[in-house]
Amino acid sequence: MPGRSATRPAGVPAESGRGDGFRLALTTFTTVPVRPGRIDRATAGTAMALAPLVGVLLGAVLGAVLLGLAALAPPLVAAGLTVGVAALVTRGLHLDGLADTVDALGSYRRGSAALEIMKKPDVGPFGVVALVVVLLLQTATLAELAGRSWPATLAAVVAGTAAGRLGVTLACRRGVPAARPDGMGALVAGTVGPVAPVVGTLAVALAATPAVPGRPWQGPLAVLAALVVATGLLRHLVRRLGGITGDVLGAMVEVVTTLVYLGFVLSG
């Protein structure tokens, strides 16, 4: 829980800690009904480091859904339904975080004043526009990707979904503070060491290689470009809010995923 030491409790083996971390990652990023097990900052760090792996698994499911629907319906319809499935299996939490974060940025307020806007249950005009633009872009890009060969389509969805979760790994690295003393941000902020983001970036970039047929270098380039933009956005959010929150992590997921899909389409 927030405020606990990141040191593993005595008597708890490393294997148990990794298992708890993976279960926490599943319950954080999907609706898979598993018991989260022990929850503390050490477990949270493992969960955030494993976020891209959960993205790979989720992306494989969404890629299969897109390909299956595209065989039965027009690509745009298949893409729209796939975006709906993605929101369903993540409880829409990342989209909610995106809307709240953009509302805070649009208010031009800083610190606690901006955080208060993020806590409000309603969605403001900036948040609504952000949701519409992101959902339209995801639907349009997935419709385009659905028209490619099935290995390229599957690779694109897997890499894009994993990259979105890699954005969370980057946001939780050491040195990035929490905006509040409690909540999701306080639990996960600064819990990821320097190795996990590097390994995750290399793995996701490699997974993106087949996403652009005939141009294997452009898939990894799209992933790296999206992560660079996300890093700049994260720095701006930390300056404005004082650190990260759960909403910021949700925004990172949606922004990076959308940018990677867009990069794959523009590279094709």
Disulfide bonds with the S-S distance in Angstrom:
none
